[in-house]
Amino acid sequence: MAGEVRHSTCALDCPDACSVLVTVEGGKATRLRGNPEHAVTRGFLCAKVAKYLERVYSGDRLLHPLRRTGAKGAGEFERISWDAALDIVAERLTGIAREFGPEAILPYSYGGSMGFLNGGSMDRRFFHRLGASRLDRTICSTAGMMGQVTAMGVRYGTEPEQFAQSKLIIVWGANILATNVHMWPFIVEARRRGARLYTIDPVKNKTAMLADRHFSIQPGTDLALALGLMHVIIREALYDAEYLAKHTNGFHGLKERVREFTPEHTAQLTGLTADEIVTLAREYAQTRPAAIRLGYGVQRTDRGAGSVSAITLLPALTGSWKDVGGGMQLSTSNGFHVNRAALERPDLQQRSALGREARLINMSTLGQALTEVNDPPVKALFVYNSNPAAVAPNQNRVHGGLRREDLFTVVAEQFLTDTADFADIVLPATTFLEHMDLYFAYGHYHLQMAQAAIEPVGECRSNVEIFRALAKRMGFTDPEFDDSSEAMIDQSLASGHPYLEGITRERLEQDHSIRLKVSAEGTPFLPFAEGGFQTASGKCELDLAHMDYAPPVESRLGDAALKQRYPLEMISPKNTDSMNSTFGYRKDTDEETGTLFVHPEDARPRGITTGDAVRMFNGRGSVRLRAQVEDTVRTGVVSAPSTRWPKRSMDRRNVNALTSERLTDLGGGPTFYSCLVQVEKCGD
């Protein structure tokens, strides 16, 4: 019997948000493929999702609720029923709220699901109603968001489809072939028409290896490079004077700000040559259309927001926003103007016993929250859509907090991750194939909806179901906890924003994917061609105080005493064939994330050759990895792809044992890529 083909949408934390066709036979999914009719997916899937069914049907998949029987972190559990699990969770949360106040309860979640419902709906209602501490979800993109918003007032970007029209494409701090593969066909199309592809990154990654030119920049100096490029553009009058006069503020202040960033000075900071800086500035300013694809790595340093702001100003300076195939893309997610308040219901918090807005705890300082916060202390942690034991900075401190016997921890998961190993109660969660959801994207402008393609395996439940059931156990009688997924989708679409005009659940059920009404049908979206900035002035702000450049504290030009002890700069970019820590159980993923890339000139004096076991360390901790000696990294820089499951390592640590809880200039984001280390050869 031929299988039935059903529609789904990939919920992984990736800009592509692919439209997926699922072949179902006898109730079981047997094949996944990219939807050929989707404007961005275009009939193919990445290597990660092409193998996703082995995750869904893995023998290691969590299928039943579990209760801890061993020491925290040991991963020793017994099976219990859902009724028993919910009763335990409700009883413990109620008791903690009564004794310490509801702020002693902390939710912890991020991008494990990019669906509106399972990413942030019933869960937010539950924690608002409970009066729990609020989580400041900063670990990925807040610094860049603040950087864009302070400059432009809104976070729109160039459509991926338009990159096919570009004549020069600059990929800055991104590895398209690993983390945004559905952008690649548009780049290929542009190059067939004669476009040039340049990359800017401390690592010569897969994308850089196929580029026409790679600029190997020092980590944390992207702001300096952007200011240096603007220095050349302004000095040589390569800017668009008419666009600047009509649509920007602060050109005179910007001119003064970039004065000191001569090509020679910028070269000293960035590690590029003065000629490279001048050539890049001239080519960018004089090529039309020119587009920048900006990655998230740029913002994960001390001046992360300033870096994004400065790079964001480049298309305003040259007037590139006017061109089809020009401008810049960091994220398109701001275009999805759904009614988030209707989904999350922050007004429910007013009914709690707090009498005020609950405190806000930054997820990037989880270690501090679990070990130092005392007013009240965090007594319960509820983790879903995340794996903080692997991904949070200052890992030793985080693990120390998770080991607290007085910390009641609940984890909703699909596998026994490192975080789940610390849990008191583990709840089995569905994959995106097993529940209904509404999906945005941060790499295109197509809104999508998907029904469950298959029934949940085992006793797995969606986040929506888990928090609805828990609300009932807690005695919450508010009607908001009775809303179905369909009702919540209807509520979210009723935002009144013109980009959602005419888009209904019924249309999405029929068409599965609908382009937002960001422009007339068949017309490219040019968000800032005629201004349209949403700052207080209505113009792009060019002169921003947070664009003052200073080297990161942990860098070759930062704290001199620290640099003497730990002479190498460590970065931890995304690995090629995984998704943060999602596929950490795979052997190939573990091999890649267990590797340290070292330049030959740094390996030689340390006696390190490819294949050697090495110890990387600083004052916060250490981690053992396997060396790969090659010149894809700069001298003085080592690269360790993230994010390994710590328990797969001999010392049960990954590179986040070395990263700090220091935050970015704006947005409170983590500074993963500002990290000084030393490396030594060690025995196997």
GULOVO-892110 format. One record per residue (C-alpha): x, y, z; residue number from 1. Coordinates in steps of 0.02 Angstrom, whole numbers, plus 50000, padded with zeros to 5 digits. Example, Ala and Ser with C-alpha at 12.3 -4.5 7.8 and 13.67 -1.06 7.14 Angstrom:
BEGIN
((50615; 49775; 50390); 1) ((50684; 49947; 50357); 2) 
***
This chain:
BEGIN
((50000; 50000; 50000); 1) ((50070; 50169; 49949); 2) ((50104; 50289; 50091); 3) ((50010; 50450; 50123); 4) ((50109; 50612; 50107); 5) ((50077; 50738; 50245); 6) ((50145; 50913; 50273); 7) ((50252; 50969; 50418); 8) ((50375; 51107; 50460); 9) ((50547; 51086; 50536); 10) ((50546; 51161; 50711); 11) ((50735; 51162; 50739); 12) ((50826; 51323; 50782); 13) ((50878; 51365; 50604); 14) ((50836; 51514; 50492); 15) ((50771; 51402; 50353); 16) ((50611; 51336; 50439); 17) ((50592; 51205; 50303); 18) ((50428; 51142; 50233); 19) ((50437; 50953; 50254); 20) ((50341; 50817; 50163); 21) ((50315; 50662; 50272); 22) ((50274; 50493; 50199); 23) ((50169; 50394; 50323); 24) ((50136; 50208; 50305); 25) ((50033; 50112; 50431); 26) ((50041; 50258; 50552); 27) ((50231; 50266; 50546); 28) ((50334; 50400; 50460); 29) ((50448; 50316; 50333); 30) ((50522; 50459; 50233); 31) ((50555; 50646; 50247); 32) ((50592; 50761; 50101); 33) ((50593; 50946; 50067); 34) ((50437; 51022; 49991); 35) ((50479; 51068; 49809); 36) ((50338; 51196; 49805); 37) ((50405; 51299; 49950); 38) ((50495; 51456; 49891); 39) ((50645; 51430; 50005); 40) ((50648; 51243; 50045); 41) ((50645; 51204; 49859); 42) ((50637; 51015; 49874); 43) ((50784; 50971; 49986); 44) ((50825; 50954; 50171); 45) ((50986; 50978; 50266); 46) ((51085; 50825; 50319); 47) ((51024; 50846; 50498); 48) ((50839; 50833; 50460); 49) ((50856; 50709; 50318); 50) ((50904; 50585; 50455); 51) ((50776; 50647; 50581); 52) ((50670; 50490; 50581); 53) ((50811; 50396; 50669); 54) ((50783; 50522; 50810); 55) ((50596; 50498; 50813); 56) ((50609; 50308; 50822); 57) ((50774; 50294; 50915); 58) ((50788; 50158; 51046); 59) ((50856; 50292; 51163); 60) ((50703; 50403; 51145); 61) ((50617; 50449; 51307); 62) ((50445; 50368; 51302); 63) ((50382; 50374; 51481); 64) ((50393; 50491; 51632); 65) ((50539; 50454; 51748); 66) ((50581; 50486; 51931); 67) ((50760; 50501; 51993); 68) ((50827; 50357; 52098); 69) ((51013; 50394; 52101); 70) ((51125; 50544; 52132); 71) ((51094; 50704; 52034); 72) ((51188; 50693; 51870); 73) ((51202; 50504; 51874); 74) ((51055; 50479; 51756); 75) ((50975; 50343; 51861); 76) ((50784; 50338; 51852); 77) ((50630; 50230; 51869); 78) ((50475; 50233; 51761); 79) ((50318; 50312; 51834); 80) ((50147; 50357; 51764); 81) ((50096; 50528; 51700); 82) ((49974; 50545; 51844); 83) ((50111; 50512; 51970); 84) ((50232; 50631; 51883); 85) ((50107; 50773; 51874); 86) ((50056; 50747; 52054); 87) ((50237; 50756; 52112); 88) ((50274; 50912; 52010); 89) ((50115; 51000; 52065); 90) ((50143; 50957; 52248); 91) ((50325; 51014; 52247); 92) ((50292; 51177; 52153); 93) ((50145; 51217; 52266); 94) ((50249; 51185; 52421); 95) ((50395; 51289; 52359); 96) ((50282; 51433; 52311); 97) ((50200; 51427; 52482); 98) ((50364; 51421; 52580); 99) ((50478; 51534; 52478); 100) ((50359; 51626; 52362); 101) ((50325; 51584; 52179); 102) ((50479; 51680; 52121); 103) ((50581; 51536; 52191); 104) ((50523; 51440; 52036); 105) ((50620; 51472; 51875); 106) ((50570; 51414; 51699); 107) ((50715; 51386; 51579); 108) ((50682; 51367; 51392); 109) ((50744; 51427; 51224); 110) ((50744; 51367; 51043); 111) ((50713; 51181; 51057); 112) ((50552; 51216; 50960); 113) ((50530; 51366; 50847); 114) ((50342; 51341; 50843); 115) ((50238; 51478; 50920); 116) ((50136; 51355; 51024); 117) ((50268; 51236; 51087); 118) ((50397; 51373; 51099); 119) ((50295; 51496; 51202); 120) ((50108; 51486; 51236); 121) ((50031; 51373; 51369); 122) ((50198; 51366; 51461); 123) ((50204; 51556; 51476); 124) ((50023; 51560; 51535); 125) ((50065; 51431; 51667); 126) ((50217; 51520; 51738); 127) ((50132; 51691; 51730); 128) ((49983; 51622; 51825); 129) ((50098; 51538; 51950); 130) ((50194; 51700; 51978); 131) ((50362; 51617; 51942); 132) ((50520; 51714; 51904); 133) ((50525; 51773; 51725); 134) ((50667; 51713; 51613); 135) ((50763; 51839; 51510); 136) ((50795; 51731; 51355); 137) ((50962; 51804; 51301); 138) ((51073; 51657; 51258); 139) ((51070; 51676; 51069); 140) ((51012; 51837; 50988); 141) ((50970; 51979; 51108); 142) ((51132; 52075; 51082); 143) ((51106; 52075; 50894); 144) ((50923; 52119; 50914); 145) ((50968; 52269; 51020); 146) ((51103; 52317; 50897); 147) ((50980; 52320; 50753); 148) ((50839; 52402; 50848); 149) ((50944; 52546; 50913); 150) ((51000; 52583; 50735); 151) ((50841; 52546; 50636); 152) ((50700; 52528; 50762); 153) ((50648; 52361; 50689); 154) ((50728; 52196; 50638); 155) ((50686; 52170; 50455); 156) ((50807; 52104; 50326); 157) ((50831; 52063; 50144); 158) ((50731; 51914; 50080); 159) ((50839; 51762; 50041); 160) ((50763; 51751; 49868); 161) ((50836; 51922; 49828); 162) ((51015; 51864; 49856); 163) ((51005; 51785; 49683); 164) ((51004; 51963; 49614); 165) ((51159; 52020; 49710); 166) ((51324; 52061; 49626); 167) ((51425; 52053; 49787); 168) ((51378; 51946; 49936); 169) ((51472; 51966; 50100); 170) ((51444; 51825; 50223); 171) ((51500; 51899; 50389); 172) ((51517; 51783; 50540); 173) ((51411; 51642; 50468); 174) ((51437; 51470; 50393); 175) ((51296; 51461; 50265); 176) ((51328; 51280; 50216); 177) ((51313; 51223; 50396); 178) ((51181; 51336; 50473); 179) ((51080; 51412; 50330); 180) ((51098; 51290; 50186); 181) ((50939; 51347; 50096); 182) ((51020; 51516; 50067); 183) ((51155; 51429; 49966); 184) ((51056; 51398; 49804); 185) ((51019; 51585; 49793); 186) ((51204; 51622; 49815); 187) ((51247; 51493; 49681); 188) ((51122; 51574; 49563); 189) ((51198; 51745; 49595); 190) ((51374; 51680; 49561); 191) ((51317; 51602; 49398); 192) ((51269; 51778; 49348); 193) ((51441; 51842; 49394); 194) ((51422; 51888; 49578); 195) ((51569; 51878; 49698); 196) ((51558; 51792; 49868); 197) ((51666; 51853; 50011); 198) ((51673; 51786; 50189); 199) ((51730; 51870; 50350); 200) ((51765; 51749; 50493); 201) ((51906; 51695; 50610); 202) ((51883; 51519; 50541); 203) ((51898; 51466; 50360); 204) ((51740; 51361; 50368); 205) ((51653; 51261; 50231); 206) ((51572; 51417; 50158); 207) ((51736; 51514; 50160); 208) ((51824; 51373; 50068); 209) ((51705; 51399; 49922); 210) ((51711; 51589; 49926); 211) ((51801; 51701; 49804); 212) ((51892; 51781; 49949); 213) ((51905; 51751; 50136); 214) ((51949; 51886; 50262); 215) ((52020; 51800; 50417); 216) ((51976; 51922; 50554); 217) ((52030; 51917; 50737); 218) ((51888; 51865; 50854); 219) ((51791; 52009; 50931); 220) ((51852; 52142; 50809); 221) ((51701; 52151; 50694); 222) ((51653; 52322; 50762); 223) ((51826; 52388; 50724); 224) ((51817; 52320; 50546); 225) ((51646; 52396; 50515); 226) ((51709; 52565; 50577); 227) ((51864; 52547; 50469); 228) ((51759; 52510; 50314); 229) ((51652; 52663; 50351); 230) ((51809; 52768; 50370); 231) ((51861; 52725; 50192); 232) ((51686; 52747; 50121); 233) ((51668; 52919; 50201); 234) ((51846; 52975; 50164); 235) ((51828; 52931; 49980); 236) ((51649; 52998; 49968); 237) ((51580; 52829; 49915); 238) ((51421; 52852; 50017); 239) ((51246; 52891; 49954); 240) ((51226; 53073; 50005); 241) ((51045; 53084; 49951); 242) ((50992; 52930; 50050); 243) ((51088; 52990; 50202); 244) ((51006; 53161; 50196); 245) ((50830; 53092; 50180); 246) ((50832; 52940; 50291); 247) ((50969; 52949; 50423); 248) ((51022; 53047; 50576); 249) ((51196; 53077; 50645); 250) ((51307; 53072; 50491); 251) ((51422; 53206; 50560); 252) ((51442; 53112; 50724); 253) ((51478; 52950; 50631); 254) ((51609; 53039; 50526); 255) ((51698; 53093; 50685); 256) ((51679; 52921; 50765); 257) ((51764; 52831; 50621); 258) ((51903; 52959; 50596); 259) ((52030; 52862; 50700); 260) ((51991; 52697; 50612); 261) ((52112; 52721; 50470); 262) ((52153; 52566; 50368); 263) ((52319; 52553; 50459); 264) ((52243; 52565; 50633); 265) ((52101; 52448; 50588); 266) ((52227; 52323; 50521); 267) ((52318; 52321; 50688); 268) ((52154; 52280; 50777); 269) ((52079; 52154; 50657); 270) ((52229; 52060; 50590); 271) ((52184; 52103; 50410); 272) ((52300; 52208; 50302); 273) ((52266; 52391; 50264); 274) ((52251; 52347; 50079); 275) ((52120; 52215; 50116); 276) ((52016; 52341; 50214); 277) ((52026; 52474; 50078); 278) ((51986; 52350; 49940); 279) ((51838; 52277; 50033); 280) ((51766; 52449; 50072); 281) ((51781; 52508; 49892); 282) ((51707; 52349; 49818); 283) ((51562; 52350; 49938); 284) ((51520; 52533; 49910); 285) ((51541; 52530; 49722); 286) ((51453; 52365; 49682); 287) ((51265; 52372; 49661); 288) ((51174; 52276; 49721); 289) ((51279; 52214; 49867); 290) ((51207; 52111; 50009); 291) ((51272; 52064; 50180); 292) ((51222; 51901; 50263); 293) ((51264; 51931; 50444); 294) ((51281; 51784; 50563); 295) ((51250; 51771; 50749); 296) ((51431; 51738; 50795); 297) ((51471; 51924; 50778); 298) ((51367; 51968; 50931); 299) ((51442; 51840; 51051); 300) ((51579; 51953; 51113); 301) ((51596; 52103; 51229); 302) ((51546; 52228; 51095); 303) ((51417; 52114; 51014); 304) ((51276; 52240; 51000); 305) ((51393; 52377; 50941); 306) ((51462; 52260; 50807); 307) ((51288; 52222; 50740); 308) ((51239; 52406; 50745); 309) ((51393; 52458; 50647); 310) ((51372; 52323; 50515); 311) ((51188; 52367; 50502); 312) ((51237; 52546; 50457); 313) ((51338; 52495; 50304); 314) ((51188; 52474; 50185); 315) ((51117; 52639; 50250); 316) ((51282; 52726; 50216); 317) ((51290; 52663; 50036); 318) ((51102; 52670; 50001); 319) ((51104; 52483; 49968); 320) ((50932; 52463; 50048); 321) ((50859; 52537; 49888); 322) ((50916; 52391; 49780); 323) ((50833; 52224; 49746); 324) ((50970; 52106; 49803); 325) ((51047; 52237; 49917); 326) ((51035; 52274; 50102); 327) ((51071; 52150; 50240); 328) ((50996; 52002; 50328); 329) ((51027; 51951; 50507); 330) ((50850; 51897; 50547); 331) ((50678; 51911; 50470); 332) ((50584; 51856; 50626); 333) ((50520; 52030; 50668); 334) ((50409; 52021; 50514); 335) ((50297; 51891; 50597); 336) ((50184; 52009; 50692); 337) ((50076; 51880; 50779); 338) ((49985; 51925; 50939); 339) ((50111; 51856; 51063); 340) ((50018; 51932; 51211); 341) ((49867; 51827; 51166); 342) ((49976; 51673; 51163); 343) ((50076; 51706; 51321); 344) ((49947; 51803; 51425); 345) ((50064; 51906; 51535); 346) ((49907; 51984; 51611); 347) ((49880; 51822; 51707); 348) ((50024; 51868; 51819); 349) ((49919; 52008; 51895); 350) ((49812; 51873; 51975); 351) ((49958; 51796; 52070); 352) ((50001; 51831; 52251); 353) ((50150; 51939; 52205); 354) ((50060; 52102; 52186); 355) ((50198; 52158; 52068); 356) ((50288; 52100; 51913); 357) ((50395; 51948; 51947); 358) ((50584; 51967; 51945); 359) ((50682; 51939; 51785); 360) ((50829; 51817; 51783); 361) ((50951; 51815; 51638); 362) ((50970; 51639; 51568); 363) ((51151; 51677; 51521); 364) ((51194; 51689; 51706); 365) ((51108; 51528; 51759); 366) ((51260; 51476; 51861); 367) ((51246; 51633; 51964); 368) ((51057; 51613; 51981); 369) ((51074; 51436; 52049); 370) ((51217; 51472; 52168); 371) ((51203; 51653; 52225); 372) ((51026; 51721; 52209); 373) ((50945; 51726; 52381); 374) ((50794; 51840; 52376); 375) ((50719; 51712; 52365); 376) ((50838; 51573; 52312); 377) ((50794; 51471; 52159); 378) ((50715; 51314; 52232); 379) ((50635; 51240; 52076); 380) ((50695; 51237; 51896); 381) ((50583; 51183; 51752); 382) ((50681; 51152; 51592); 383) ((50606; 51125; 51420); 384) ((50664; 51164; 51242); 385) ((50843; 51180; 51307); 386) ((50993; 51088; 51378); 387) ((51078; 51211; 51497); 388) ((51198; 51082; 51569); 389) ((51278; 51083; 51396); 390) ((51242; 51255; 51322); 391) ((51250; 51379; 51466); 392) ((51414; 51471; 51501); 393) ((51523; 51440; 51654); 394) ((51475; 51258; 51652); 395) ((51558; 51206; 51815); 396) ((51455; 51334; 51908); 397) ((51296; 51279; 51819); 398) ((51328; 51095; 51860); 399) ((51364; 51142; 52040); 400) ((51194; 51225; 52050); 401) ((51106; 51079; 51967); 402) ((51181; 50959; 52095); 403) ((51095; 51049; 52240); 404) ((50987; 50924; 52332); 405) ((50869; 51065; 52382); 406) ((50838; 51112; 52199); 407) ((50685; 51025; 52128); 408) ((50716; 51004; 51941); 409) ((50593; 50952; 51805); 410) ((50650; 50922; 51626); 411) ((50538; 50893; 51475); 412) ((50645; 50808; 51343); 413) ((50658; 50684; 51201); 414) ((50823; 50605; 51259); 415) ((50919; 50589; 51421); 416) ((51029; 50741; 51397); 417) ((51154; 50802; 51527); 418) ((51019; 50917; 51596); 419) ((50894; 50774; 51608); 420) ((51022; 50675; 51706); 421) ((51010; 50806; 51844); 422) ((50819; 50804; 51848); 423) ((50706; 50742; 51987); 424) ((50566; 50715; 51861); 425) ((50588; 50688; 51673); 426) ((50438; 50709; 51557); 427) ((50442; 50635; 51381); 428) ((50414; 50769; 51247); 429) ((50352; 50756; 51069); 430) ((50452; 50797; 50912); 431) ((50383; 50920; 50784); 432) ((50311; 50775; 50684); 433) ((50197; 50731; 50829); 434) ((50105; 50892; 50869); 435) ((50017; 51039; 50789); 436) ((50100; 51209; 50780); 437) ((50117; 51377; 50694); 438) ((50292; 51423; 50634); 439) ((50388; 51582; 50600); 440) ((50559; 51591; 50519); 441) ((50710; 51700; 50546); 442) ((50780; 51672; 50372); 443) ((50626; 51706; 50263); 444) ((50450; 51780; 50268); 445) ((50339; 51627; 50248); 446) ((50218; 51586; 50390); 447) ((50182; 51400; 50407); 448) ((50066; 51285; 50501); 449) ((50073; 51098; 50523); 450) ((49960; 50967; 50597); 451) ((50036; 50816; 50682); 452) ((50100; 50701; 50545); 453) ((50102; 50549; 50660); 454) ((50036; 50502; 50831); 455) ((50159; 50531; 50975); 456) ((50272; 50382; 51008); 457) ((50258; 50301; 51178); 458) ((50178; 50418; 51306); 459) ((50259; 50578; 51239); 460) ((50161; 50739; 51257); 461) ((50183; 50911; 51180); 462) ((50232; 51061; 51286); 463) ((50055; 51128; 51262); 464) ((49981; 50969; 51335); 465) ((50107; 50958; 51477); 466) ((50075; 51133; 51542); 467) ((49887; 51122; 51516); 468) ((49882; 50962; 51621); 469) ((49997; 51036; 51753); 470) ((49888; 51192; 51766); 471) ((49739; 51080; 51805); 472) ((49841; 50986; 51936); 473) ((49887; 51152; 52016); 474) ((49704; 51199; 52027); 475) ((49709; 51340; 51900); 476) ((49531; 51363; 51838); 477) ((49565; 51507; 51719); 478) ((49480; 51476; 51550); 479) ((49644; 51514; 51460); 480) ((49706; 51341; 51508); 481) ((49562; 51261; 51413); 482) ((49611; 51340; 51247); 483) ((49645; 51214; 51110); 484) ((49794; 51230; 50993); 485) ((49674; 51285; 50856); 486) ((49603; 51421; 50968); 487) ((49777; 51485; 51013); 488) ((49826; 51493; 50829); 489) ((49669; 51594; 50794); 490) ((49712; 51711; 50938); 491) ((49890; 51734; 50878); 492) ((49837; 51776; 50700); 493) ((49716; 51909; 50761); 494) ((49850; 52042; 50781); 495) ((49781; 52171; 50661); 496) ((49951; 52193; 50580); 497) ((49946; 52220; 50391); 498) ((50080; 52087; 50363); 499) ((49953; 51957; 50423); 500) ((49804; 52027; 50329); 501) ((49698; 51887; 50257); 502) ((49802; 51747; 50336); 503) ((49689; 51631; 50433); 504) ((49708; 51459; 50509); 505) ((49590; 51391; 50377); 506) ((49702; 51457; 50237); 507) ((49857; 51387; 50323); 508) ((49773; 51218; 50342); 509) ((49746; 51218; 50155); 510) ((49906; 51299; 50092); 511) ((50025; 51252; 50235); 512) ((50139; 51401; 50197); 513) ((50091; 51581; 50156); 514) ((50208; 51727; 50121); 515) ((50178; 51872; 50238); 516) ((50105; 52026; 50155); 517) ((50268; 52121; 50173); 518) ((50246; 52183; 49994); 519) ((50125; 52163; 49851); 520) ((50117; 51991; 49772); 521) ((50261; 51966; 49653); 522) ((50350; 52121; 49717); 523) ((50515; 52111; 49813); 524) ((50513; 52170; 49993); 525) ((50624; 52323; 50012); 526) ((50593; 52372; 50193); 527) ((50702; 52528; 50197); 528) ((50709; 52585; 50016); 529) ((50610; 52740; 50062); 530) ((50661; 52752; 50242); 531) ((50531; 52664; 50346); 532) ((50642; 52651; 50499); 533) ((50547; 52635; 50662); 534) ((50661; 52732; 50778); 535) ((50592; 52880; 50874); 536) ((50652; 52996; 50736); 537) ((50590; 52884; 50596); 538) ((50767; 52880; 50527); 539) ((50916; 52764; 50538); 540) ((51024; 52819; 50684); 541) ((51208; 52824; 50632); 542) ((51293; 52894; 50786); 543) ((51271; 52768; 50927); 544) ((51367; 52774; 51090); 545) ((51386; 52585; 51104); 546) ((51489; 52585; 50944); 547) ((51641; 52644; 51042); 548) ((51766; 52505; 51010); 549) ((51873; 52425; 51144); 550) ((51955; 52254; 51131); 551) ((51864; 52114; 51222); 552) ((51929; 52084; 51398); 553) ((51980; 51907; 51349); 554) ((52074; 51940; 51188); 555) ((52250; 51968; 51123); 556) ((52230; 52157; 51152); 557) ((52126; 52143; 51311); 558) ((52182; 52104; 51489); 559) ((52372; 52088; 51472); 560) ((52397; 51985; 51630); 561) ((52259; 51864; 51580); 562) ((52331; 51851; 51405); 563) ((52502; 51805; 51475); 564) ((52427; 51659; 51572); 565) ((52307; 51604; 51435); 566) ((52381; 51656; 51267); 567) ((52252; 51581; 51147); 568) ((52081; 51648; 51099); 569) ((51950; 51511; 51096); 570) ((51794; 51521; 50990); 571) ((51657; 51388; 50982); 572) ((51560; 51407; 50819); 573) ((51412; 51299; 50771); 574) ((51457; 51124; 50718); 575) ((51422; 51069; 50540); 576) ((51301; 50925; 50558); 577) ((51206; 50959; 50718); 578) ((51097; 51094; 50795); 579) ((51169; 51163; 50956); 580) ((51161; 51008; 51069); 581) ((51008; 50928; 50987); 582) ((51099; 50784; 50902); 583) ((51236; 50761; 51030); 584) ((51197; 50576; 51046); 585) ((51257; 50545; 50867); 586) ((51433; 50476; 50847); 587) ((51479; 50592; 50703); 588) ((51416; 50743; 50799); 589) ((51515; 50692; 50953); 590) ((51673; 50671; 50850); 591) ((51658; 50845; 50776); 592) ((51616; 50929; 50940); 593) ((51757; 50833; 51025); 594) ((51886; 50913; 50909); 595) ((51998; 51064; 50938); 596) ((52064; 51152; 50783); 597) ((52239; 51221; 50811); 598) ((52352; 51319; 50691); 599) ((52519; 51232; 50653); 600) ((52617; 51378; 50725); 601) ((52526; 51359; 50890); 602) ((52533; 51169; 50888); 603) ((52720; 51154; 50852); 604) ((52791; 51231; 51012); 605) ((52666; 51131; 51114); 606) ((52717; 50967; 51032); 607) ((52540; 50940; 50969); 608) ((52499; 50843; 50810); 609) ((52334; 50792; 50733); 610) ((52249; 50657; 50834); 611) ((52333; 50700; 50999); 612) ((52230; 50714; 51157); 613) ((52242; 50892; 51221); 614) ((52186; 50983; 51377); 615) ((52116; 51158; 51354); 616) ((52099; 51259; 51513); 617) ((52084; 51428; 51598); 618) ((52039; 51490; 51771); 619) ((51860; 51427; 51757); 620) ((51894; 51248; 51709); 621) ((51966; 51127; 51583); 622) ((51909; 51008; 51447); 623) ((51991; 50866; 51351); 624) ((51978; 50862; 51162); 625) ((52062; 50785; 51010); 626) ((52177; 50900; 50911); 627) ((52158; 50938; 50726); 628) ((52308; 51038; 50666); 629) ((52271; 51144; 50513); 630) ((52275; 51324; 50453); 631) ((52086; 51348; 50445); 632) ((52106; 51450; 50605); 633) ((52217; 51602; 50632); 634) ((52375; 51591; 50735); 635) ((52332; 51630; 50915); 636) ((52155; 51563; 50892); 637) ((52085; 51390; 50928); 638) ((51913; 51332; 50875); 639) ((51806; 51201; 50961); 640) ((51639; 51169; 50872); 641) ((51492; 51170; 50993); 642) ((51397; 51095; 51077); 643) ((51456; 50926; 51139); 644) ((51356; 50827; 51265); 645) ((51472; 50840; 51416); 646) ((51440; 50661; 51470); 647) ((51512; 50600; 51305); 648) ((51680; 50674; 51356); 649) ((51808; 50583; 51464); 650) ((51801; 50723; 51593); 651) ((51613; 50754; 51573); 652) ((51639; 50933; 51516); 653) ((51626; 51029; 51354); 654) ((51699; 51198; 51303); 655) ((51571; 51293; 51407); 656) ((51672; 51242; 51559); 657) ((51788; 51382; 51498); 658) ((51665; 51518; 51445); 659) ((51616; 51656; 51565); 660) ((51454; 51736; 51624); 661) ((51515; 51907; 51567); 662) ((51379; 51991; 51463); 663) ((51373; 52093; 51303); 664) ((51368; 52282; 51291); 665) ((51179; 52284; 51262); 666) ((51047; 52148; 51274); 667) ((51127; 52046; 51412); 668) ((51190; 51913; 51293); 669) ((51331; 51790; 51327); 670) ((51510; 51822; 51270); 671) ((51549; 51644; 51213); 672) ((51680; 51703; 51087); 673) ((51780; 51810; 51209); 674) ((51874; 51673; 51299); 675) ((52061; 51656; 51333); 676) ((52134; 51482; 51358); 677) ((52293; 51381; 51360); 678) ((52313; 51213; 51273); 679) ((52431; 51071; 51316); 680) ((52459; 50896; 51254); 681) ((52403; 50759; 51372); 682) ((52395; 50571; 51378); 683) ((52247; 50475; 51310); 684) 
***
